[in-house]
Amino acid sequence: MSFLLTNAVPIPPPTPVETFANFIRGLTEAVAAMSGGDWLSTVLIALIVGCIRDIEQCFAQFAARIAAGTDTPRHSSAPRRSSTAGRPRPPSKLPYKFGWLLPLVSDANGDRSQCHHLLRAPEMAAPLAAAPAATSRPLRPLCWMLRLSPPAILASPRAAPPQPSPPPPPPAARAASPPAPPPCACGPPLPAGAGPWRLHVHIVPLSEP
């Protein structure tokens, strides 16, 4: 038996976007499988799938910008002004509890473990390190719904603790009270705190003889 050897073309490894898309596909299938019966309503499934697909699309856009070199992080520390500043945020129709997806979708526990390893895989290290602030926007909500702590590179920077206020200055030293005058030799000793004695002399004119 003979074998025909050909030059096999090596298959390139999947890109981070492809790897992430495969993971999202499996997660959405797990959510869609909860339809029917008394599991999840069609409306709730549509909301969850839409949320997950928004995360995938957002990550794909950021990864494309990073690969093209067009993603420029903002260096300004000034807060951005938003046209919706001051307006109340509309209430979300999805739960917001940490790990809210796991009680709703039982198969999501396997996706949780897969997401944990995916975010720490070598092929994901480059886009995460290139723009951690940009990639954290879609990935942090994903970690939240799966009850995962995001990698350290995606952790939101904590505000520096406020510096303690300096202690108040010590009260000014009170001026020392002047020393008591020495006792007068021509009279009784002065009482404590009394001022010096004054001698009043009345001059009476003399009458002529």
Backbone torsions as a table, in degrees:
resi	resn	phi	psi	omega
1	MET	NA	129.0	-179.3
2	SER	-114.1	150.9	179.8
3	PHE	-117.4	138.8	178.3
4	LEU	-94.3	114.8	-178.6
5	LEU	-93.6	126.9	177.2
6	THR	-121.6	160.0	177.7
7	ASN	-76.7	101.8	-179.0
8	ALA	-75.5	135.1	178.0
9	VAL	-82.3	122.0	-179.0
10	PRO	-64.8	138.8	179.4
11	ILE	-83.6	122.6	-179.5
12	PRO	-66.7	147.7	178.2
13	PRO	-65.9	152.3	179.4
14	PRO	-65.3	145.8	177.0
15	THR	-73.8	163.1	177.3
16	PRO	-57.4	-35.5	179.1
17	VAL	-66.5	-41.7	178.6
18	GLU	-66.0	-41.7	178.5
19	THR	-63.2	-42.5	179.9
20	PHE	-68.0	-37.2	179.3
21	ALA	-65.2	-39.0	177.6
22	ASN	-63.9	-39.0	177.8
23	PHE	-65.2	-44.6	-179.7
24	ILE	-63.1	-37.3	179.0
25	ARG	-61.5	-44.6	178.2
26	GLY	-65.6	-35.7	-179.8
27	LEU	-69.8	-40.8	178.5
28	THR	-67.2	-34.3	176.5
29	GLU	-65.9	-37.0	177.5
30	ALA	-65.5	-35.9	178.2
31	VAL	-70.6	-43.8	-178.7
32	ALA	-65.1	-27.1	-179.9
33	ALA	-70.1	-10.1	-179.7
34	MET	-87.2	6.2	179.7
35	SER	-79.4	157.0	179.2
36	GLY	90.6	151.9	178.2
37	GLY	68.2	-143.1	-179.4
38	ASP	-105.2	24.3	-176.9
39	TRP	-80.4	-89.7	-179.6
40	LEU	-123.9	145.6	178.2
41	SER	-74.7	160.4	179.5
42	THR	-64.1	-36.3	179.5
43	VAL	-65.4	-44.6	-179.6
44	LEU	-66.1	-39.2	178.2
45	ILE	-62.8	-42.2	179.3
46	ALA	-63.1	-38.5	178.4
47	LEU	-66.0	-42.7	-178.7
48	ILE	-67.5	-45.0	-180.0
49	VAL	-63.5	-40.2	177.6
50	GLY	-63.3	-39.2	177.4
51	CYS	-63.7	-43.7	-178.3
52	ILE	-67.5	-39.7	179.6
53	ARG	-69.7	-32.2	174.2
54	ASP	-63.0	-38.5	177.0
55	ILE	-63.1	-43.5	179.1
56	GLU	-62.9	-44.4	-178.3
57	GLN	-66.2	-40.8	179.2
58	CYS	-63.7	-42.6	179.0
59	PHE	-65.7	-39.5	179.9
60	ALA	-63.5	-39.2	179.1
61	GLN	-65.8	-44.0	179.1
62	PHE	-66.4	-40.0	179.4
63	ALA	-64.8	-37.6	178.4
64	ALA	-65.6	-39.7	177.8
65	ARG	-65.8	-40.5	179.8
66	ILE	-64.8	-43.2	180.0
67	ALA	-65.0	-34.9	-179.9
68	ALA	-83.5	-8.8	-179.7
69	GLY	74.8	20.7	-179.3
70	THR	-101.7	1.0	178.8
71	ASP	-88.1	113.8	-179.3
72	THR	-114.3	110.9	179.4
73	PRO	-65.2	147.6	178.5
74	ARG	-78.9	131.8	179.4
75	HIS	-102.2	-6.8	-179.3
76	SER	-75.0	132.9	178.5
77	SER	-89.6	-2.4	179.9
78	ALA	-73.6	140.5	-179.8
79	PRO	-66.6	142.6	179.8
80	ARG	-76.5	140.9	177.2
81	ARG	-92.1	125.4	-179.7
82	SER	-109.9	145.5	178.5
83	SER	-67.9	-18.1	180.0
84	THR	-99.8	12.8	-179.4
85	ALA	-63.9	135.4	-179.8
86	GLY	89.1	-11.9	179.5
87	ARG	-88.6	140.2	178.5
88	PRO	-67.4	138.8	178.8
89	ARG	-72.7	133.5	179.6
90	PRO	-63.6	141.4	-178.2
91	PRO	-64.8	139.7	179.5
92	SER	-78.3	144.8	177.9
93	LYS	-86.1	-3.4	177.9
94	LEU	-105.9	154.5	176.7
95	PRO	-61.5	159.1	-179.8
96	TYR	-124.1	3.8	-179.9
97	LYS	-67.4	146.6	179.3
98	PHE	-59.6	121.2	-177.5
99	GLY	77.1	31.6	-173.5
100	TRP	-65.7	-22.7	-177.0
101	LEU	-76.6	-28.0	-173.9
102	LEU	-64.8	-42.4	177.2
103	PRO	-68.0	-24.0	-178.2
104	LEU	-84.0	-36.2	-176.4
105	VAL	-123.5	108.0	-175.5
106	SER	-66.8	-35.7	-179.2
107	ASP	-72.7	-8.1	-179.9
108	ALA	-70.2	-14.4	177.4
109	ASN	-65.1	-36.9	175.2
110	GLY	-68.1	-37.7	176.3
111	ASP	-67.0	-29.9	177.5
112	ARG	-62.2	-45.9	178.4
113	SER	-64.7	-38.8	179.4
114	GLN	-66.2	-39.5	178.6
115	CYS	-66.1	-36.3	178.4
116	HIS	-59.9	-45.6	-179.7
117	HIS	-74.4	-32.3	-178.4
118	LEU	-65.2	-43.5	-177.8
119	LEU	-69.9	-14.0	178.9
120	ARG	-111.4	11.0	179.3
121	ALA	-75.4	152.3	-179.5
122	PRO	-59.9	-36.6	-177.6
123	GLU	-69.7	-17.5	178.1
124	MET	-92.7	-8.4	-175.5
125	ALA	-68.0	-37.3	-176.1
126	ALA	-64.7	-53.1	-179.9
127	PRO	-66.0	-32.7	179.2
128	LEU	-67.6	-40.5	-179.2
129	ALA	-75.1	-28.5	-178.4
130	ALA	-68.9	-38.8	-178.9
131	ALA	-147.8	75.2	-177.2
132	PRO	-63.9	-34.8	-179.6
133	ALA	-68.1	-37.2	-178.5
134	ALA	-72.7	-45.9	-177.4
135	THR	-73.7	-19.3	179.3
136	SER	-71.8	-21.7	-177.9
137	ARG	-63.4	-46.0	177.0
138	PRO	-83.8	-26.8	-172.0
139	LEU	-84.3	-30.4	179.6
140	ARG	-66.0	-42.7	174.5
141	PRO	-62.0	-33.3	177.3
142	LEU	-65.0	-44.1	177.7
143	CYS	-63.5	-35.8	-177.9
144	TRP	-65.2	-44.8	-177.4
145	MET	-71.0	-23.3	179.9
146	LEU	-98.5	8.1	178.2
147	ARG	58.4	51.1	179.3
148	LEU	-121.6	142.1	170.5
149	SER	-82.8	125.9	-178.5
150	PRO	-65.9	158.2	175.5
151	PRO	-56.9	159.1	-176.1
152	ALA	-59.5	-31.4	-177.6
153	ILE	-70.1	-21.9	179.6
154	LEU	-97.3	-3.9	-178.3
155	ALA	-64.7	135.1	179.9
156	SER	-68.5	136.8	179.9
157	PRO	-64.8	132.5	179.4
158	ARG	-84.3	142.3	178.0
159	ALA	-67.4	142.0	179.5
160	ALA	-63.5	137.5	179.6
161	PRO	-61.3	144.0	-179.5
162	PRO	-63.1	139.1	179.2
163	GLN	-73.2	138.5	178.9
164	PRO	-63.9	142.4	179.6
165	SER	-67.4	143.1	-179.2
166	PRO	-63.4	148.3	179.6
167	PRO	-64.1	148.6	178.8
168	PRO	-63.7	147.0	179.8
169	PRO	-64.2	149.3	179.9
170	PRO	-63.1	145.9	179.6
171	PRO	-59.9	142.5	-178.9
172	ALA	-59.2	138.0	179.9
173	ALA	-64.6	130.1	179.7
174	ARG	-65.7	141.9	179.2
175	ALA	-62.9	131.6	-179.5
176	ALA	-63.7	135.8	179.0
177	SER	-66.6	143.5	-178.3
178	PRO	-63.1	147.2	-179.5
179	PRO	-65.0	151.0	178.9
180	ALA	-67.2	142.0	179.5
181	PRO	-66.0	153.5	178.7
182	PRO	-66.4	151.4	-179.6
183	PRO	-62.2	142.3	179.7
184	CYS	-81.4	134.9	-177.5
185	ALA	-77.8	-14.1	-176.0
186	CYS	-101.0	12.5	-179.2
187	GLY	-161.4	-176.2	179.5
188	PRO	-67.9	159.2	180.0
189	PRO	-63.8	146.4	-179.3
190	LEU	-72.9	140.6	175.4
191	PRO	-67.9	161.1	-177.3
192	ALA	-63.6	131.7	177.9
193	GLY	84.0	-2.8	-179.1
194	ALA	-84.2	149.3	179.4
195	GLY	-80.9	179.6	179.6
196	PRO	-68.7	152.2	178.4
197	TRP	-74.4	144.6	176.6
198	ARG	-112.6	139.6	179.5
199	LEU	-103.9	117.8	179.9
200	HIS	-99.1	122.1	-179.8
201	VAL	-113.9	125.1	176.9
202	HIS	-100.7	122.4	179.3
203	ILE	-95.8	121.2	179.9
204	VAL	-108.5	124.0	179.5
205	PRO	-68.8	143.3	179.6
206	LEU	-83.0	139.5	177.3
207	SER	-80.6	148.5	179.6
208	GLU	-74.5	148.5	177.8
209	PRO	-70.4	NA	NA
